[in-house]
Amino acid sequence: MHARETDSPKVQGDALSDLAEVLAAAGRPTEATAALHDALELYERKQIVPLARRTRERIGDALLLT
């Protein structure tokens, strides 16, 4: 993943969030949730509150589907 080559936690988090969508669409919810947790960690580290909040909501939604 090219995003891991950047120093930007936001870019890395966005890439992981996109990956989570792809994994969820492919029927791999466990891996999708793991990618969202990784994205959340990056957003929280950089203190990007709106993206962290949205990612927490997506994690909650994913847990309701499992």
ChimeraX attribute file (.defattr): number of C-alpha atoms within 10 A of each C-alpha:
attribute: neighborCount
match mode: 1-to-1
recipient: residues
	/A:1	8
	/A:2	8
	/A:3	15
	/A:4	13
	/A:5	9
	/A:6	10
	/A:7	9
	/A:8	13
	/A:9	20
	/A:10	21
	/A:11	18
	/A:12	21
	/A:13	26
	/A:14	19
	/A:15	18
	/A:16	24
	/A:17	23
	/A:18	16
	/A:19	18
	/A:20	25
	/A:21	17
	/A:22	14
	/A:23	17
	/A:24	16
	/A:25	11
	/A:26	10
	/A:27	10
	/A:28	13
	/A:29	19
	/A:30	15
	/A:31	14
	/A:32	24
	/A:33	23
	/A:34	14
	/A:35	22
	/A:36	27
	/A:37	21
	/A:38	17
	/A:39	28
	/A:40	26
	/A:41	16
	/A:42	22
	/A:43	23
	/A:44	17
	/A:45	13
	/A:46	13
	/A:47	13
	/A:48	14
	/A:49	13
	/A:50	11
	/A:51	19
	/A:52	22
	/A:53	14
	/A:54	12
	/A:55	22
	/A:56	16
	/A:57	12
	/A:58	18
	/A:59	18
	/A:60	12
	/A:61	12
	/A:62	16
	/A:63	12
	/A:64	8
	/A:65	7
	/A:66	7
